[in-house]
Amino acid sequence: MKSRLLALCALLLPASAIAADAPAADKIVLVGDSTVASKSGWGDAFIQLLAPGVEAKNLALGGRSSKSYRDEGHWKKVLEAKPTWVLIQFGHNDQPGKGEKRETGAKTSFRDNLVRYIAEVRAAGGKPVLVTSLTRRNFNAGGKIDPKHLLAPGTEGQSEVAQDFLNDYVEAAKAVAADQKVPLLDLNARSIEQMNQLGPEKAKAYDAKTKDPAKPDKTHLSPKGAEETAKLVAAEIRKHAPELAKDLK
């Protein structure tokens, strides 16, 4: 009987040693505005694409910019979570017209904020990833989203040509990613491509529900929109962040 127990222990020991040496599962935290946040953005749908055992938190919040997210104390919670990876997407609420508590300059304070976020993630032992902002689904008279983000007269309720300054923040995120040598997921470009393939009518399935059908939400996402956008994020990860791609299903 004793010899059998010793033999059993000998068989079990290697497995125990392997288990003890197994690396801890990655923890991914999502940071951003309402286009990432629960119930309005792609964040929760993206979490569903992660492999079993990967821990993830969607800490994105509606209405926040790269400035107000920190000023309100939300960034502190990100660092306290001790993440392995932090995906960061800001821009929508950093734009002109959002008020002094949120606005940042695309070529100045917005870039400074992203650089600071990157440095602090790295100092905490994590790995930062920048994500360019999801496009607004504002099509021009030709049924396309203009790469320069210009709206044609009369399009989507516009009475005159108006510039969507989101592109300025997209370019800023790209510049920071290149300078700081962090992975960049160009969700802006991929979502524009996706919308231009679908066209204005099919793209309506991506719009979040509103109380007034005459005022469609061309910024936030329906459940279908969230699922399809999350797939774009996952595809970008496979191309540009292969070390993170192992956490996908």
C-alpha positions in Angstrom: 0.0 0.0 0.0 2.8 2.4 0.9 4.6 1.7 -2.3 1.5 2.5 -4.3 1.1 5.8 -2.5 4.7 6.7 -3.3 4.2 5.9 -6.9 1.1 8.0 -7.1 2.9 10.9 -5.5 5.7 10.6 -8.0 3.1 10.9 -10.9 1.4 13.9 -9.3 4.5 15.9 -8.5 5.4 16.9 -12.1 1.8 18.1 -12.8 1.9 20.1 -9.6 5.2 21.7 -10.5 3.9 22.6 -14.0 0.8 24.2 -12.5 2.9 26.2 -10.0 5.1 27.5 -12.9 2.2 28.4 -15.2 2.1 32.1 -15.9 -0.8 34.1 -14.6 -3.6 34.9 -17.0 -3.5 38.3 -18.6 -5.7 41.1 -17.4 -7.0 43.5 -20.0 -8.5 46.9 -19.2 -10.4 49.1 -21.7 -10.2 52.8 -21.3 -12.1 55.4 -23.3 -15.4 57.2 -24.0 -19.0 56.1 -24.8 -17.9 54.5 -28.1 -16.1 51.9 -26.0 -18.2 51.9 -22.8 -20.8 49.4 -21.8 -24.2 49.6 -23.5 -23.1 52.2 -26.0 -19.7 51.1 -27.5 -17.7 48.1 -28.6 -16.0 47.3 -25.3 -18.2 44.6 -23.9 -18.6 42.8 -27.2 -14.8 42.8 -27.5 -14.5 41.1 -24.1 -16.7 38.3 -25.4 -14.0 37.6 -28.0 -11.3 36.9 -25.4 -10.1 33.4 -24.6 -11.3 31.6 -21.5 -9.3 32.6 -18.4 -8.4 36.1 -19.7 -9.6 38.7 -17.2 -11.0 41.9 -18.6 -12.6 45.1 -17.4 -14.4 47.7 -19.4 -13.6 50.9 -17.5 -14.6 53.3 -20.4 -17.1 55.9 -19.5 -19.5 58.0 -21.6 -18.8 61.7 -22.0 -15.1 61.5 -21.0 -12.1 62.9 -22.7 -8.4 62.2 -22.3 -8.5 65.1 -19.8 -11.7 64.6 -17.8 -11.1 60.8 -17.4 -8.0 61.5 -15.4 -9.3 64.7 -13.7 -12.4 62.8 -12.3 -10.2 60.0 -10.8 -11.1 57.2 -13.2 -7.6 56.6 -14.4 -6.4 55.8 -10.9 -8.8 52.8 -10.9 -7.2 51.6 -14.1 -3.7 51.5 -12.5 -5.1 50.0 -9.3 -6.4 47.1 -11.4 -2.8 46.1 -12.2 -3.5 45.3 -15.8 -1.3 43.4 -18.2 -2.7 45.4 -21.1 -4.5 48.7 -21.4 -6.4 49.6 -24.6 -6.9 53.4 -24.7 -9.3 55.2 -27.1 -10.1 58.9 -26.7 -10.9 61.7 -29.1 -14.7 62.2 -29.4 -15.0 64.3 -26.3 -11.6 66.0 -26.7 -12.9 68.0 -29.7 -13.7 71.7 -29.9 -17.2 72.5 -28.5 -17.1 70.0 -25.7 -16.4 72.5 -22.9 -13.2 73.4 -21.1 -13.5 70.5 -18.7 -13.1 68.1 -21.6 -11.5 69.8 -24.6 -7.9 69.3 -25.5 -5.8 70.4 -28.4 -5.2 67.7 -30.9 -1.6 68.7 -31.4 -0.9 69.7 -27.8 -2.6 68.6 -24.7 -4.3 65.5 -26.3 -0.9 64.2 -27.3 0.5 65.0 -23.9 -2.3 63.1 -22.2 -1.7 60.0 -24.2 2.0 60.1 -23.6 1.4 60.4 -19.9 -1.1 57.5 -20.0 1.5 55.3 -21.8 4.3 56.2 -19.4 2.1 55.4 -16.3 0.9 52.1 -17.7 4.5 51.1 -18.4 5.6 52.2 -14.9 2.9 50.0 -13.4 4.2 47.0 -15.3 1.5 47.0 -18.0 1.6 47.3 -21.8 -0.4 50.2 -23.4 -2.1 50.0 -26.8 -3.6 53.1 -28.5 -6.9 52.8 -30.5 -8.0 55.4 -33.0 -11.6 56.7 -32.5 -14.5 54.9 -34.1 -15.8 56.9 -37.0 -19.1 58.7 -36.9 -21.5 57.3 -39.5 -22.1 60.5 -41.4 -22.3 59.8 -45.1 -21.9 62.4 -47.8 -24.2 62.9 -50.8 -22.4 60.2 -52.6 -23.1 57.6 -49.9 -19.6 57.6 -48.5 -17.8 58.7 -45.4 -15.2 61.2 -46.6 -11.7 60.2 -45.4 -11.2 63.9 -44.6 -14.3 63.9 -42.5 -16.1 66.5 -44.5 -19.9 66.5 -44.6 -21.6 67.4 -47.8 -24.3 70.2 -47.7 -27.7 68.8 -46.5 -26.2 65.5 -45.3 -27.4 64.2 -42.0 -29.2 67.4 -41.2 -26.2 69.7 -42.0 -27.2 72.9 -43.8 -23.6 73.6 -44.9 -20.3 71.9 -45.2 -19.0 71.2 -41.8 -15.7 69.6 -40.7 -15.7 66.8 -38.2 -12.5 67.4 -36.2 -12.2 63.8 -35.1 -9.6 63.2 -37.8 -7.2 65.6 -36.1 -7.3 63.4 -33.0 -6.9 60.2 -35.0 -3.7 61.6 -36.6 -2.5 62.7 -33.1 -3.0 59.2 -31.7 -1.1 57.7 -34.7 1.8 60.2 -34.1 2.0 59.4 -30.4 2.0 55.6 -31.0 4.8 55.9 -33.5 6.8 58.2 -31.2 6.3 56.1 -28.1 6.6 52.8 -30.0 3.3 51.3 -28.8 0.9 49.2 -30.9 -1.8 51.2 -32.7 -5.2 49.7 -33.6 -6.5 52.0 -36.4 -10.2 51.5 -35.7 -11.0 54.8 -37.4 -9.7 53.6 -40.7 -11.2 50.1 -40.4 -14.6 51.4 -39.4 -14.7 53.9 -42.3 -13.9 51.1 -44.7 -16.6 48.9 -43.1 -19.2 51.7 -43.4 -18.3 52.5 -47.0 -18.7 48.9 -47.9 -22.1 48.7 -46.3 -23.4 52.0 -47.4 -25.9 54.4 -45.7 -28.9 52.0 -45.6 -27.2 48.9 -44.2 -25.2 51.1 -41.8 -28.4 52.0 -40.0 -28.3 48.6 -38.3 -25.2 49.9 -36.4 -27.0 53.0 -35.0 -28.0 53.0 -31.3 -31.7 53.3 -30.6 -33.0 56.7 -29.9 -36.4 58.0 -28.6 -36.9 60.0 -31.8 -36.4 58.0 -35.0 -36.0 61.3 -36.9 -32.8 61.9 -34.9 -30.7 58.8 -35.5 -27.6 58.2 -33.3 -24.7 58.0 -35.8 -22.0 57.8 -33.0 -23.0 55.1 -30.6 -23.6 51.4 -31.4 -26.5 49.0 -31.4 -25.7 45.4 -30.2 -25.0 44.4 -33.8 -22.8 47.4 -34.3 -20.9 46.6 -31.2 -20.3 43.0 -32.2 -19.1 43.9 -35.7 -16.9 46.7 -34.5 -15.4 44.4 -31.8 -14.4 42.1 -34.7 -12.5 45.0 -36.3 -10.6 45.6 -33.1 -9.7 41.9 -32.8 -8.5 41.9 -36.4 -6.3 44.9 -35.8 -4.8 43.2 -32.8 -3.9 40.1 -34.8 -2.1 42.4 -37.3 -0.4 44.9 -35.0 -0.3 43.4 -31.5 0.6 39.7 -31.9 1.7 39.4 -28.3 -1.8 40.4 -27.3 -3.5 38.2 -30.0 -2.8 35.1 -27.9 -5.6 36.3 -25.6 -8.2 36.1 -28.3 -10.3 33.1 -28.9 
